[in-house]
Amino acid sequence: MAVTPRIDVSTSLSATSGTELTPEELAEVAATIASDIFFTTDIGLPGVRVPDATWELAGGRASGTAAVYYGSGRTHLAKPFLFADGFNYGPSDLPALFNHFNAPYESGRPGFLDQLLARGHDVVLIGFDERHTHIQHNADVVIQAIRRALAERFGQEPLTVGGVSMGGIITRYALAKLESEDFDHETATYLSWDSPHNGAWIPLILQQMAYFFEKLTPSEPGQPSQADLIRSPAAQQLLWAWVPDAKYSGEVATASDLRTDFVRELADLGNFPRRPRLLGVANGRGDGTGRPLPAGEIAFDWQALVASATARFQPDRGAGQRIGGMHVGLELRRSTTTEVPALDGVPGGTLDSFGKVADAIKAKISEDHRSGAFVPAVSASALVYDPIAWDVDPNLNLLDQGPERFHLDEVAFDTENTEHSAVSGVLADWVLDRLS
C-alpha cells in the first residue's frame, strides 16, 4: 500500500532556555529578521520601453493591464503574441517583464522580444493586479486580452498565447475554458515558459519558517507579511506540497482544497486546450542531471542567543526524515517528512529559496546551497503523471521519452539547470524557430 507524502511537527521545551523571553529579548530577535515577503522574485530591471498601446483589462473576477508593442513598421495589431506574467506577490511590473525577456542573451544579437517584433509579431504582455490570487480569476484577465486582440487585429493571422511560470498555467486554463464555452479563440500556438504544469516546489521547512518568523515581526496594518505569498491562493494552487502554518502535521500534496479542486477543474476542461499546437520550454536539463545538493544534509544553521533555525535539503522519501527545526525562547519545533522526494536537487528551473530565507534571518549559507529546483523539469515539460500523487521519478531522463509521454507536442530543455524563467540562447532560438 502506497504511503501518502506527509509532514510531522513535534514541539518540546528547549533545554537552553529556562524562562519566557522578555519583550526586550523578543524585540532583539525581531530586529534581526527581515520583514519582507518571503520567496518573492525581482524579474528584470526597471524599464523605459514605452508600449505602443495599453489595455486596461477588467470585467471578470480579477483585473490587469496589457502592454502592446506592434511589430516592426506597423501601427496596428496584425500578428499577436500574447504572453502572461507569472507567480509573485502584488501587481505585475510589465516594463521589468519586457526587459527580462528582451535582455541580450548573446553578444551582437537583439533580445528575444526585439527579434519577435522584427519578425512581425506584435508582443502583448499581460499583467495582473494581484499575481497572488486564484489562477481562475486571473484567467478572466487573459480571456479579456484574447477578446481584445481578436477585436483589434487586422487580418486573420492566428494568435500565439502563453506565459512564463504560472502565466503558462493561467493561459492554459483560459484557452481550455474558452473551448469549453465553444468560443473560437483563434489561437494556433500555445507556449509555456518553465511553467509548473504538474506543480512547483518550495521546501517545506522553508514554508514553515515563513509562518514562524512572521509571528515575531508583525507587519504594519494593511501591509503584507513574510508568509503572505506562501498562504496566497496562487501558492496553494501552484505548489505540489504545501503547509498552512508552522505547526501543521498531515498530508502535504492534499493540504489545500484549492489545489485539488483546481487540478480536478483543469481535468474537467480537458487538461489542455485542444486547438493549438502545444509548445513548452524548461529551464531545467532534460537528461536527468540535477544540482549537487546532498539530500538530508544541512543547508544552513542559524544560532542566536535565544533563537535558532536549521534547514536541511529535502531527504529522499523514507519515513520520519528530519528536515530541520526552529526555536525562540522556550518552544522548540522539529519537523520530519515521510515519502517526500528529494526535490531540491532534481533537474529544473531554480529559485534561491534557501538563500532568500537565510538572508532574511541573517544566517550564513554557502553560495552552492542557495538555490534548488523550483519547477522540476518533469513538471515544466508536462510529463504525463498524476499531479497530486507525483508517481514519477523526478530525475528521469526526459530526452529518452517518446512523445506520447508528454501532454505538450514539443518541449525544449536548457543545457544547464538555469534560474527559473531565465532566457538562454538555446530556449529563445528554439521558440523563435518554432514561431517562424
RASUL-V306148 format. One record per residue. N is the residue number from 1. OMEGA is omega in degrees with one decimal (* if undefined). D_FIRST is the distance of its C-alpha to the first C-alpha in Angstrom with 2 decimals. Layout:
BEGIN
[[N,OMEGA,D_FIRST] [N,OMEGA,D_FIRST]]
END
This chain:
BEGIN
[[1,-177.5,0.00] [2,177.3,3.80] [3,-178.5,6.49] [4,177.1,9.52] [5,-177.1,12.75] [6,175.1,15.12] [7,175.7,18.45] [8,-177.9,20.00] [9,175.3,23.75] [10,-178.8,25.74] [11,178.6,29.43] [12,177.1,32.11] [13,-179.8,35.87] [14,179.3,37.30] [15,-175.9,39.37] [16,-178.1,41.77] [17,-175.9,42.96] [18,-177.5,44.73] [19,173.8,45.79] [20,179.4,44.87] [21,174.6,46.05] [22,175.6,49.45] [23,179.8,49.98] [24,178.9,51.74] [25,176.8,48.80] [26,179.0,46.40] [27,178.8,48.86] [28,177.4,49.06] [29,-177.9,45.31] [30,-177.8,45.25] [31,-179.5,48.11] [32,-173.9,46.05] [33,178.7,43.28] [34,-178.3,43.85] [35,-179.3,43.72] [36,176.7,42.74] [37,179.4,39.61] [38,169.8,36.81] [39,173.1,35.45] [40,-179.2,38.26] [41,172.8,39.80] [42,-178.0,43.35] [43,178.5,43.48] [44,179.0,46.85] [45,176.3,50.23] [46,-171.5,52.50] [47,178.7,54.06] [48,179.7,57.46] [49,-176.9,56.92] [50,179.2,58.20] [51,177.5,56.54] [52,178.0,58.79] [53,176.7,57.39] [54,178.5,55.06] [55,169.8,53.16] [56,-173.8,52.15] [57,-178.0,48.97] [58,177.1,48.47] [59,177.7,48.11] [60,-178.7,44.35] [61,177.3,41.92] [62,180.0,42.68] [63,-179.6,45.62] [64,-176.7,46.43] [65,172.7,48.97] [66,173.9,49.40] [67,-172.1,51.70] [68,177.4,53.30] [69,-176.4,54.89] [70,177.5,56.83] [71,-174.0,56.86] [72,175.3,59.76] [73,-177.3,63.16] [74,175.3,61.94] [75,179.2,62.43] [76,-178.0,59.98] [77,179.6,56.42] [78,-176.3,56.02] [79,-168.1,52.81] [80,171.1,50.27] [81,-176.6,47.42] [82,-173.3,45.43] [83,-171.0,43.16] [84,176.6,41.29] [85,-172.4,40.77] [86,-171.5,37.36] [87,174.8,35.40] [88,179.4,37.57] [89,174.6,39.28] [90,-174.9,42.45] [91,176.2,44.69] [92,172.7,44.70] [93,-173.8,47.40] [94,175.0,48.42] [95,177.9,51.20] [96,177.6,48.79] [97,177.4,46.26] [98,-178.7,49.09] [99,-179.6,50.10] [100,-176.7,46.60] [101,178.0,46.24] [102,177.7,49.88] [103,179.6,50.12] [104,179.5,51.55] [105,179.1,48.89] [106,-177.2,51.47] [107,176.5,55.07] [108,179.0,57.61] [109,176.3,55.29] [110,176.4,54.83] [111,-176.6,51.58] [112,-177.1,48.89] [113,176.8,50.17] [114,176.6,53.79] [115,175.0,52.96] [116,-179.1,51.36] [117,-179.5,54.48] [118,179.4,56.78] [119,174.5,55.08] [120,176.4,55.79] [121,171.3,52.53] [122,-177.3,52.92] [123,178.1,50.42] [124,179.0,49.15] [125,-176.4,47.07] [126,177.8,45.19] [127,-175.8,44.75] [128,177.1,43.27] [129,175.4,44.84] [130,179.4,41.44] [131,-174.2,39.02] [132,-178.9,36.51] [133,-176.0,36.40] [134,177.4,34.03] [135,-178.4,33.54] [136,-178.7,34.62] [137,178.9,37.79] [138,172.0,38.84] [139,175.4,38.14] [140,177.7,41.10] [141,178.3,43.21] [142,179.5,42.27] [143,175.7,43.11] [144,179.8,46.49] [145,178.3,47.07] [146,179.4,46.27] [147,179.5,48.66] [148,179.8,51.30] [149,178.8,51.03] [150,-178.6,51.49] [151,-175.3,54.43] [152,-176.4,56.20] [153,170.5,55.51] [154,179.7,58.57] [155,-171.9,57.87] [156,178.9,54.72] [157,178.6,52.69] [158,-177.8,48.97] [159,161.4,46.96] [160,-175.6,44.51] [161,177.5,42.01] [162,-179.0,39.35] [163,178.3,38.76] [164,176.2,37.61] [165,-179.5,34.35] [166,174.3,33.40] [167,175.7,36.62] [168,176.8,34.92] [169,178.8,32.24] [170,-179.4,35.00] [171,174.8,37.04] [172,179.2,34.11] [173,-176.9,33.52] [174,180.0,37.30] [175,178.8,37.91] [176,179.2,35.07] [177,178.3,36.37] [178,178.2,39.91] [179,178.9,38.84] [180,178.7,37.14] [181,179.5,40.55] [182,175.1,42.41] [183,-179.3,44.23] [184,-178.7,45.30] [185,175.0,44.53] [186,179.3,46.30] [187,-179.0,43.91] [188,-176.2,43.83] [189,172.9,41.67] [190,-177.4,38.77] [191,173.4,38.23] [192,-178.9,35.58] [193,-177.8,36.33] [194,-179.4,33.31] [195,-176.9,31.63] [196,-175.6,28.00] [197,178.6,26.88] [198,177.8,23.17] [199,177.8,23.91] [200,-174.4,25.76] [201,164.4,25.05] [202,-174.1,27.03] [203,-175.6,25.74] [204,179.6,24.31] [205,179.1,26.69] [206,174.0,29.58] [207,179.3,28.68] [208,-180.0,28.76] [209,177.6,32.10] [210,178.1,33.58] [211,-174.1,33.00] [212,-173.8,34.07] [213,178.2,37.30] [214,176.7,38.48] [215,-178.8,38.98] [216,-177.8,41.53] [217,-178.6,43.36] [218,-177.2,43.62] [219,174.7,44.94] [220,179.3,48.25] [221,178.7,48.31] [222,-179.1,47.22] [223,179.2,45.89] [224,179.1,42.28] [225,-168.8,40.54] [226,-173.0,38.17] [227,-174.0,34.88] [228,175.9,36.22] [229,179.9,34.85] [230,-177.8,31.32] [231,-175.6,31.41] [232,175.9,33.08] [233,-178.9,31.71] [234,179.8,31.81] [235,-179.7,29.64] [236,-179.9,27.04] [237,-172.7,26.94] [238,-170.8,27.17] [239,176.6,24.82] [240,179.1,21.16] [241,-173.6,20.54] [242,175.1,23.07] [243,-175.3,24.06] [244,179.6,26.75] [245,-174.1,28.54] [246,-177.1,28.86] [247,-171.8,27.23] [248,169.1,24.13] [249,-179.7,20.82] [250,-179.4,17.75] [251,-174.7,15.75] [252,-179.5,17.94] [253,-179.3,17.18] [254,-177.5,17.87] [255,-179.5,20.43] [256,173.7,23.24] [257,-179.4,23.72] [258,179.4,26.34] [259,-178.5,23.92] [260,178.2,21.49] [261,-179.1,24.66] [262,177.9,26.35] [263,179.0,23.61] [264,-179.4,23.64] [265,176.3,27.44] [266,179.2,27.70] [267,179.1,25.57] [268,178.8,27.90] [269,-179.5,30.82] [270,176.2,29.60] [271,177.6,27.97] [272,173.6,31.09] [273,-173.9,34.74] [274,-174.8,35.76] [275,-170.9,39.42] [276,162.4,39.60] [277,-173.4,38.90] [278,-180.0,35.89] [279,176.6,36.56] [280,172.6,34.78] [281,-179.8,35.48] [282,175.3,33.21] [283,176.8,34.64] [284,175.5,32.02] [285,179.9,32.40] [286,-174.8,30.85] [287,178.6,30.67] [288,-179.4,27.65] [289,-179.6,29.98] [290,178.3,29.26] [291,-175.9,31.20] [292,177.1,31.47] [293,-173.9,29.84] [294,-178.1,28.32] [295,176.3,24.79] [296,-179.1,24.80] [297,-175.4,28.60] [298,175.5,31.07] [299,171.7,32.45] [300,-177.4,35.11] [301,-175.2,36.14] [302,179.8,38.72] [303,172.8,40.75] [304,-175.6,43.51] [305,-176.4,45.55] [306,-178.8,43.53] [307,177.2,40.45] [308,176.1,37.84] [309,177.2,34.88] [310,177.0,32.56] [311,176.5,30.29] [312,169.5,27.99] [313,-176.1,26.67] [314,175.1,22.99] [315,-177.0,21.05] [316,177.1,18.59] [317,-176.8,15.05] [318,-178.2,14.26] [319,176.8,14.27] [320,-178.5,17.53] [321,-177.6,19.47] [322,176.0,23.05] [323,176.7,24.41] [324,-179.4,27.74] [325,-178.2,29.68] [326,174.6,33.03] [327,169.6,35.70] [328,-179.6,39.03] [329,-175.8,41.17] [330,-168.5,39.42] [331,177.7,35.90] [332,-179.8,33.41] [333,175.3,29.97] [334,-176.0,27.24] [335,174.5,24.09] [336,175.8,20.79] [337,177.7,17.81] [338,176.1,14.15] [339,171.3,12.51] [340,-177.5,15.76] [341,-179.3,17.31] [342,-171.3,20.88] [343,-176.9,22.60] [344,-174.5,26.06] [345,-176.7,27.07] [346,175.3,25.66] [347,179.2,28.23] [348,172.1,29.45] [349,-169.6,32.30] [350,173.4,32.89] [351,-178.8,33.86] [352,-177.0,35.53] [353,179.5,33.20] [354,178.6,33.50] [355,-178.7,37.22] [356,-179.7,37.79] [357,178.3,36.30] [358,179.0,38.05] [359,-176.6,41.29] [360,-179.5,40.95] [361,178.0,40.85] [362,175.7,43.18] [363,176.5,40.78] [364,179.9,41.55] [365,177.2,39.15] [366,178.4,39.51] [367,-179.6,40.28] [368,-176.3,37.50] [369,-173.2,34.96] [370,-169.8,36.05] [371,172.6,34.02] [372,-178.3,30.47] [373,173.8,28.69] [374,174.4,29.01] [375,179.1,28.23] [376,-176.9,26.04] [377,178.6,27.51] [378,178.7,24.40] [379,-179.3,25.01] [380,-179.5,28.81] [381,-179.0,28.77] [382,172.5,26.62] [383,-178.1,24.23] [384,171.5,22.17] [385,-176.1,18.62] [386,-176.9,16.87] [387,174.8,19.02] [388,-177.5,16.60] [389,-176.7,13.24] [390,177.7,15.37] [391,-172.5,13.32] [392,171.4,16.44] [393,-176.5,18.24] [394,176.1,20.95] [395,-177.5,23.24] [396,173.3,23.31] [397,-174.2,26.84] [398,178.8,27.63] [399,-179.7,31.02] [400,-175.0,29.52] [401,177.5,27.67] [402,-177.2,29.38] [403,-179.2,30.62] [404,-179.9,28.07] [405,-175.5,25.36] [406,171.9,27.19] [407,179.9,28.16] [408,178.4,31.49] [409,178.2,34.22] [410,-179.7,35.25] [411,173.2,34.05] [412,178.1,36.01] [413,176.4,34.72] [414,-179.1,36.88] [415,173.8,37.98] [416,175.5,36.78] [417,-173.2,34.28] [418,-179.1,36.89] [419,179.0,37.08] [420,178.7,35.33] [421,-179.6,37.84] [422,178.2,40.28] [423,176.9,42.72] [424,178.3,43.19] [425,-179.6,45.52] [426,-176.1,42.72] [427,-178.7,41.03] [428,-179.2,44.28] [429,177.9,45.97] [430,-179.9,43.02] [431,179.5,43.14] [432,178.6,46.93] [433,-178.0,46.84] [434,-177.8,44.43] [435,-177.8,46.55] [436,*,49.88]]
END
